[in-house]
Amino acid sequence: MISKPYNMSAAIKDVSPYTCLDWLEVSPEYIATSCIDSTCSIWNIEYGVELSRVKCSIKTQLIAHEKSVNAIAFSNLDSNREQFATASEDGSVRLFDARNLEHSTILYDDPKRRALNHIAWNKQEPYTIAILPHGSMEVLMIDIRRLQIRDPIAYNNHNAVINAMAWAPHSSIHHVTCGADSQALIWQTDRYPREEPILAYKATGEITNVKWSRTQSEWIAICFGNCVEVLRV
């Protein structure tokens, strides 16, 4: 494997730390990044070009995130190359269209004003988004067609807060959660009551992120400490 450094242009090199990155799976030369300075960007990494950048500070109330953008994810809708969702420290999830960045749709506004740390689109049901509030062992599921939150799903097998989750690429009812308790747990959402995961793994440190491979669905990657570990399921 060959790795080469990516050099930002002088105009954008002095940015604040990034909080999240997402690949556009159907066109992997495109990535989206979010930042603590309330901005997010779409990049063409094949050419090293920043395609679009939306400033989410209070410029207009329609497109504003008031605080850090903690997560960004391309949509799984038919126009997924243009649309992406963001989750913020201000407790909102918003849907943006790269063709018109002057407007956004508020998909969710947390009634408790909790920071939202992570979002994930269901790979098979593109109108369903999972949302992780900060410091919680619950996952919120929203249907963006109705802007309705289903009953929060509590994952009592986790002994500490959930840091991230990922949907299975081949199934609408399976997903994996990971947390500060060093566990990665795979769940089947049509099982009630949901008391036990169908698979579990214990790492040697707090798991901060998880991804489920789109092209090879038997593999899941987790991050903990300074390690990336690949698990076969």
N, C-alpha and C positions, 0 to 999 in steps of 0.2 A: 504494500500500500504506500502510495506517495502522497505526502501532505505538503501543501505550499501555503505560505502565509498570505493572508488577504490584507491588502493595504487600503485603508480608506482614503478618499480624496481629502485634500487640505481643508475643503469647505465644511466637512462633516466629521473631522477626526476628533474634535474636542466635545464629544457627547458624554452624557452621563452613563452610568452602568446599565447594561441590558438586564432585563428580568426574565425574558422568555424568547424562544425562537421556535418557529414552526415551518416545516417544509410544505410546499404545495405538491402533494403526492403525485398528481397527474402530470405535473411539469416540474421536476425536481430542481430545475435551475432557478426557481423562484423560492425565496424564503421571506418570512415576515418576522420582524423583531419588535419588541416593546421595551420601554425604558422607564426609569424612575422619574425622569423629567416630564412625564405625561405625554410623551410622543410615541408613535409607532411608525414603522417604515416597511415598505415592500422593496425587496432587492432582487436584481438579476445577478446571481453570483457567477454566471458563466462569463459575463463581461465586466463584472465589478461595478455595476451601475445601480444607483438608488433610483428606483422608478417613481416612487411616490412617498410622500411623507405627510402625515396628518398631525397637526399640533392640537393636543387635547386639553390645553389650558383654556380658561374661559375666554374664548374669542367670540363665539356665539353659543347660546345655551343649547342649541340643537345638537352640536357635535362635541360638547365639553365632557371631559373627564376632569374632575377637580383635583385629583391626586395621582400618584404613581399608577402606571398601567402595569399590572402584575402578570397578565397572561394575554396571549394572542393566539388565535387558531383560525386557519382557513376553513371556510364552510364546506360541507359535502353536498350542497345544492348544485343544480345543473350549472349555475354560473359561478362555480367555486373559485375560478381563477380571479374573479373580481371581488368577491365578498369575503369578509373576515370578521370575526367577533373579538371583542376585547373585554377583559375583566379588570376592575380597578380597586385601588385602596379606598375609593369613595363609596364602594358598595353597589356599583352598577355594572351591568353587562350591556354592551352596545354592539350593534351590527352596522358595519361600514361597507360601502360599495366604492371600490377604487375608481370607478368611472365618475363618481360625484361625491367628493370628500367634504362638501360643504354641509351635508346632512347625514344624520345617523338615526337609527331606530333604537330606542331603549327597550331591550328585551327583558330586563329584570332590574329592579331597584330594591335592595334588601331593606325590609322594614326596620331591622335593628341597626342599620348602617354599619354592618360588619364589613371589614375588608374582604374582598374575594380574591383568592390566591390562584385559582386554576379553573380552566374550562376545557371541555372535551366534547366534540361532536360525535354522535353515534354514527358509525360507519355505514350501517345498513338502514337506519331510520334518520335521514338527514334533517328532520325537523326537531330532533331531540338533542338537547345540550345538557351535559352534566356540569354542575357548578360546585366548587369547594369553598365554603366560607373559611376564613382564618380561624385557627384554633378549634376546629370542630372535628367530630367523628361522624358527621352526617354528610351525605351527598344530596344536593338538590337536583331534581330533574325538571326541565322546563320544555314544554311544547311551544315552539315559537310561532306556530300558526294561531294559537289561542292565547299566547302569552300567559299560560297557566302553569303554576308550579304544582307538581304532584306531591303527595305526602313525602316529607323528607325521609330518606333511607338511612337508618342508623346501623353502623357496622360495629357491633359490640365485641367482635373478636379482636379488633384493634385495641391495644392497651394505651394508646397515645394518639395524638392528632393525626389525621390523614393529610399527607403532603401532596399527593398527585394520584391521578387515575387515568386509565386508558381503556377504550373500547376494543373488543375483538374486531378485527377487520372483516371476518367472515360470518359473524353472528350478531344479531341485534340484542341478544339477551345475556351476553357474557362480557364481563369487564374485570379489570384488575385494579386494586387499590394498593397503595404503599404508604407507609407512615413512619413516624418518629420512633415507633416500637421495633423498627428493623424488619417488619414483616411485609411481604408481598402476598396478597390474597386474591384468588380468582373466584368470582361470584357468578351465579346463574340467577338472573333477576326474576324469572317466572316461578321461582320456588318460594312458597310462603308456608310458615314463617321462615324468614331468611336468617337462620341461626348459625349455620356453619358454611364456610367457604367450600368450594369443591376441590380446591388445591391451595396449598400454603407453602411459603418458603421463608426461612429466617436468614437474614444477612448478618454480617458482623458489625454493622453500623446503621445509623439512621438512614433510611432510604428517602432520598429527596425527589427523585423523578422516576418515571417508568414510561416505556414506549412498547407498543405491540406491533411487530413487523407486518406491514401490509402484504408484501410479496411472499413471505415465508411465515405463515401464521402460527407455526409451531414454536416460534421464538419470541421471547420477551426480553427487553433490556432494562436493567435497573441501575441507578446511580447511588452510591453511598461513599462518604469520605472522598478520597481522590480516586475511586475505582468505578469502572463500568463493568458490569457482569451480565452475561447473556444466559438466559434460562430456557430450557426446553420444556414445553408443556404438553 
